[in-house]
Amino acid sequence: VSTQSTGAREELKDQKRDWVKNSYYETFDQLLPPVVDALPRVDARSLSCGEFRNKYEIPRIPIVLTHLMDDWAAMNKWTMKKMSKKYRNQSFKVGEDNKGNSVKLKMKYYNEYMKCNKDDSPLYVFDGNYGDHRKKCKFLEDYKVPDYFSEDLFHYVGERRRPPYRWVVFGPKRSGTSVHIDPLGTHAWNALISGYKRWILFPTHTPRWLLKQKLPDSEAVTWFKFVHPQTSDQNWPEDCKPIECLQGPGEMMFVPGGWWHAVLNVSDTVAVTQNYVSSANFAASWHKTARGRPKLSQKWLRILREHRPDLAKIADETDLSVKLTEQSDSSSNGSSSSSSSSSSSCSTCSSDSGEDRRRSSRRSQSRKRQSDEKERNRKRYRSKRERDRESNRDRQKDRHRDRDRRERRRGSTSSGSKSRRRRSAESSSSENESGLRNGKSSRGSSEHSRQSRRREH
């Protein structure tokens, strides 16, 4: 785990012992004061959609909703034991490396990591691609979006074009997300299946410099250790006082757009979260989208003119040259404890325009690296192919040379044998002639001897 994720954890990449250098594993329970829970709980069984819209969504007031998840199958199915069995070999995102590439772990390994890790800020699964995966998409069958949040205007641009908006999140104690604002003015809901989360929320007008201080790292536990105690100081502005909450199993947080918030897991947790744009926050979301994502906003407006002309009229009347009064989180540091930049996560996504530009720059750099790599591979392949051709030509030349040499040798051998056969024939004919002469002379001498013997007789 450490080897795969050091790129995603800048502050932990130098030495292995840096993962546990602060010993938060031993001191975490004494690290923070008890939670003063100030968020109201609202029973969803007695709250209509209209009341929710008028009382909380339009005025942007955060609340905790109860009894919204009573009939969810996820309440029984989403335990680490069952998920590690069902999704054993599926990979989940736990961060990003220095090149912006996702760092992933298989569920079976992450489950073991959750059981035995002693890291100061453990790796935190924040996976936003489960809906497009052929096996992980089964998560969608275990829960349903509440009626309060069913109006999702970004769906008009299509699933492939719209910004990331839903995540399954689970992680061990001490993991979490540092302080941030959700991107593009979106509202968010966070449904906790198991465990406990500590929330701290700041009003929309809270200045960024007050919350995004220079810290040793961008981890949630670090922010809670150094910045959280300052919020109780007398010097802390009264109009920027935070609201804290301890979210328990079966409770759903509603976080309005523009609110700063940070989350720390005080036990092992499993949750699902989603960001959305409704007609209640469309004006703010359109302003941020048009300034930060101009191409996306153009397509969005074109579709809204056809399906929602009332919202298209609001978009046309919006003065984009005027800045919104609420703050924007323009930091490049992500707030997930497992990732320093979360383009795939709403809760870990940092800013609207600034982060979009950085994300676009990272994508262009990644495309350039890929094209350079392809060009190098092409040249390498071309040079290898040329070398192969040259060697083939050399081998052909050698074969031709050997063949010519063999033919010459065969030709010289055949001419020599012909001359030898001719000489042999000549010598045999001369021998025959001499034999005939010798035969005649021997016959003549024998005849002479017979005649002389007859005369003597």
C-alpha positions, -999 to +999 in steps of 0.1 A: +000+000+000+027+024+009+046+018-023+015+024-045+003+055-027+033+075-019+028+095-051-007+104-039+006+114-004+031+142-009+038+146+028+044+108+033+065+100+003+100+105+017+104+078+043+082+049+053+081+059+089+066+093+080+032+075+076+031+071+114+055+099+125+028+117+146+015+086+164-021+097+159-030+060+161-023+062+199-034+098+206-063+103+183-090+100+210-074+128+230-066+149+200-099+168+198-124+181+223-159+165+225-183+174+197-209+201+205-236+189+181-256+220+170-273+208+138-310+201+141-324+166+133-354+166+111-376+135+107-381+130+070-414+111+076-430+144+086-412+167+061-426+173+026-405+182-004-420+217-004-412+223+032-377+211+027-372+234-003-386+265+014-372+260+049-337+246+041-328+244+004-336+279-007-322+297+024-293+272+023-295+259+059-276+227+067-295+200+085-295+163+094-323+142+080-334+110+097-355+080+086-346+085+049-326+053+046-348+029+065-357+009+034-323+009+018-308-025+011-274-008+017-280-007+054-276-045+055-254-051+025-228-025+029-206-040+056-169-043+050-172-081+054-199-084+028-184-059+004-149-075+006-165-107-005-188-094-032-163-069-047-132-088-037-112-083-069-127-049-078-104-019-076-114+013-058-097+047-060-078+057-029-059+087-044-039+101-073-002+101-081+019+131-091+008+128-128-029+129-119-034+092-125-057+073-101-042+051-074-064+021-068-065-009-045-085-041-048-112-045-021-095-075-006-063-056+000-080-025+013-101-045+037-069-059+052-054-025+053-084-011+072-080-038+099-043-033+106-032+002+096-016+026+121-012+055+097-017+091+109-041+097+080-051+065+064-060+059+028-097+068+021-117+052-007-135+079-027-147+061-058-168+080-083-168+056-112-188+028-097-219+037-117-201+030-150-185-003-139-201-035-150-198-051-115-195-021-091-227-006-106-246-030-083-241-004-057-268+016-074-293-011-067-289-008-029-300+028-024-322+054-040-319+092-043-344+108-019-372+128-034-358+160-018-328+157-041-344+142-072-342+174-093-307+171-109-303+197-136-268+185-147-283+153-161-294+173-191-258+174-204-255+136-202-236+112-179-204+113-199-202+151-201-215+161-167-190+168-138-184+139-113-213+139-088-216+106-069-192+086-048-191+056-025-168+065+004-154+042+031-124+044+052-109+038+087-107+060+117-086+092+113-094+094+076-115+122+061-117+153+040-100+186+048-119+219+046-133+228+012-164+240-007-182+217-031-176+228-067-198+247-091-222+259-064-237+224-060-257+212-030-247+179-015-261+151+006-241+125+025-258+092+037-239+074+064-244+036+064-222+027+093-197+044+117-195+080+129-184+112+111-174+145+127-185+175+107-176+211+110-193+237+088-186+274+082-209+300+067-206+310+030-190+344+038-161+329+058-129+342+041-107+316+026-075+327+043-091+321+077-096+284+069-070+275+044-039+280+065-004+269+058-001+234+074+024+206+073+001+187+049-034+188+035-049+159+055-081+162+074-067+151+108-039+178+104-065+205+098-086+194+128-055+194+150-042+228+141-071+249+128-101+235+147-088+247+182-086+283+168-123+284+161-130+286+199-106+315+204-118+349+212-101+363+182-121+341+158-148+363+141-182+359+156-200+358+122-177+330+111-183+306+140-187+270+129-215+245+134-204+211+145-222+178+141-216+141+149-233+121+122-244+086+130-256+055+111-288+060+092-285+098+092-282+120+061-264+153+060-276+181+038-248+205+029-259+236+010-238+250-018-211+275-007-207+262+028-172+254+039-170+220+056-145+194+068-151+158+078-132+134+100-140+098+105-140+090+142-146+053+135-146+030+104-173+044+081-192+035+050-212+061+031-226+073-002-227+110-012-239+129-042-239+165-055-267+181-074-281+213-089-317+221-085-338+252-095-332+264-059-294+269-064-293+271-102-284+308-104-253+304-083-243+271-100-248+287-134-226+316-125-198+294-114-202+269-143-202+297-170-171+313-156-152+281-148-165+256-174-175+277-205-178+248-229-199+228-205-221+258-198-228+264-235-240+229-240-260+231-208-277+263-218-285+250-253-304+220-237-320+241-211-335+264-237-353+234-251-364+216-218-363+243-192-368+278-208-375+293-173-340+284-162-325+294-195-340+329-190-323+331-156-290+321-173-294+348-200-301+375-173-270+365-152-242+391-152-211+370-153-188+400-148-201+404-112-184+381-087-206+362-062-205+373-026-198+338-013-163+325-012-147+300-036-123+274-027-095+280-052-068+258-036-053+230-056-050+207-026-077+182-024-094+174+009-095+137+008-070+120+031-062+097+003-057+122-025-042+156-029-063+165-059-098+151-064-111+157-098-133+127-094-148+138-061-171+165-052-162+166-016-125+165-025-128+187-055-114+221-046-124+250-068-146+260-096-127+281-121-092+276-106-094+239-102-110+235-136-081+253-152-056+232-133-075+200-143-075+211-179-038+219-177-031+184-162-051+168-189-033+186-217+001+177-201-010+141-198-021+141-235+012+157-245+031+130-225+011+103-242+016+117-276+054+121-270+055+085-257+036+073-288+060+093-311+090+077-293+075+043-296+068+049-333+104+060-339+117+031-319+095+007-338+105+023-371+142+022-363+138-015-352+119-022-384+146-006-405+173-025-387+154-057-393+151-049-430+189-041-432+197-074-415+174-092-438+191-076-468+225-086-454+213-121-449+199-122-485+233-109-498+251-136-478+228-163-491+233-151-527+271-149-522+271-185-508+249-197-536+272-182-563+303-196-545+287-231-545+277-228-581+313-218-591+327-246-570+302-270-586+311-257-621+349-261-615+343-296-601+323-307-631+349-294-657+377-312-638+359-344-638+353-341-676+390-336-683+398-365-660+373-388-678+388-377-712+423-384-700+412-418-686+395-426-719+426-417-739+448-437-716+425-467-719+424-465-757+462-463-758+465-493-736+441-512-758+462-504-789+494-514-772+477-546-760+466-554-796+502-548-808+516-570-781+490-596-789+499-596-826+537-599-819+531-627-795+510-646-820+536-640-846+564-653-825+544-684-815+537-692-852+574-688-861+584-712-833+558-738-845+572-736-881+608-739-870+598-770-848+581-785-878+612-781-899+634-796-874+611-826-871 
